[in-house]
Amino acid sequence: MFELQNIRFLNVLHVPTLTIHEGDITCIVGESGAGKSTLAKLLNKMNSPTEGTITYKGRDLKEMDAVTLRRDVVMLSQTPLIVEGTIRDNLQLGLHYAEKREATEEEMMRVLQEMKLTQSLEDDVATLSGGEKQRIALARVALMNPSVLILDEPTSALDDHTEEDVMRQFLRNAKQAGQTIIIITHSKSLAEEVSDRIITVKAGEIID
Ligand SMILES: Nc1ncnc2c1ncn2[C@@H]1O[C@H](COP(=O)(O)OP(=O)(O)OP(=O)(O)O)[C@@H](O)[C@H]1O
């Protein structure tokens, strides 16, 4: 699905060759500052390589419009945007930006349940914990149902068992639905349990 050839990003990352397969869960692991987010951001054009070529479904990313690409390839960043307002407002946000139709009540209720959130759609997001806000952001991208989902996981969320359980179940559902997932995770157990492939980044190089 993604092919990287002779990629360099400044002096931060060097990837001679890498293929990410459709339908796989690919975990990216490595120490803080290794270059994991830099690699992930190359895949939805948040970063453009200084050298080399990346193709998505055979098309050179250089030739693709970033907005069009990001309807297909959605990235949930380490610090997702949560706006003032209700859970409903925050759930609809991704679909709104992607210019897709609004989610129905049933769809929103289903993702809240999947994320083990018991609040109502009209509740104020200000009342939620950090981990719950992270799950709202995950629910938001789940509603967008993109072909490719890139998750840059914050370490803190994994300190909590609920967060890891939710993530594990979410990844299993996504895989069953045929989505391609690329997840940066600090959890070795999660990576080993759910992934089809683990990529280890060390000091800007992929070491396996
Ligand atoms: N646009 C940029 N210009 C210069 N340096 C950058 C740029 N983007 C990232 N870096 C540097 O590249 C290194 C790798 O950053 P990156 O965010 O990819 O690490 P990471 O492995 O995701 O770390 P963490 O696990 O802490 O999130 C860091 O030293 C960072 O400061």
The ligand as a Gaussian input file, in Angstrom:
#p B3LYP/6-31G(d) Opt

LIG

0 1
 N       10.808000      19.237000      11.163000
 C       11.856000      18.902000      11.927000
 N       13.000000      19.605000      11.864000
 C       14.071000      19.268000      12.612000
 N       14.095000      18.248000      13.477000
 C       12.996000      17.510000      13.592000
 C       11.814000      17.777000      12.820000
 N       10.878000      16.869000      13.132000
 C       11.424000      16.062000      14.078000
 N       12.692000      16.451000      14.350000
 C       13.602000      15.801000      15.319000
 O       13.719000      14.456000      14.968000
 C       13.860000      13.631000      16.125000
 C       12.848000      12.529000      16.097000
 O       11.559000      13.063000      16.385000
 P       10.230000      12.185000      16.395000
 O        9.121000      13.050000      16.862000
 O       10.071000      11.515000      15.082000
 O       10.603000      11.089000      17.501000
 P        9.715000       9.931000      18.136000
 O       10.482000       8.663000      17.952000
 O        8.338000       9.978000      17.564000
 O        9.711000      10.339000      19.675000
 P        8.551000      10.227000      20.838000
 O        8.429000       8.762000      21.151000
 O        9.159000      10.992000      21.964000
 O        7.313000      10.841000      20.298000
 C       13.740000      14.559000      17.320000
 O       15.025000      14.859000      17.792000
 C       13.063000      15.787000      16.735000
 O       13.441000      16.954000      17.425000

